[in-house]
């Protein structure tokens, strides 16, 4: 069992083409998880619209933003959650003064990411 604060996990800049002002912490990474990984993102700018071949879940912790996808932009607020099926275009954009903070749960065995913008 592991019990930590998210502050105990190193924060890194997101290295994705088109991402602006986005930080990540791998709370449960490939080195620990067997079936899934948990990432904590702080989106001060945006994550471009992209797709993956795997499904994942998102939970909004704080801030305000927009989900960008094939149906346009949808508002994101704390306590919203999303299920994103495989190959569904999606991206995130902060619209508030503070960072949009989200948790992302993904399978350990993931496919590649393809940027659509």
Buried (B, 14 or more C-beta within 10 A) or exposed (E): EEEEEEEEBEEEEBEBEEBBBBBBBBBBEEEEBEEEBBBBBBBBBBBBBBBBEBBBBBBBBBBBBBBBBEEEEEEBEEEBEBEBEEEBBBBBBBEEEEBBBBBBBBBBEBEEEEBBE
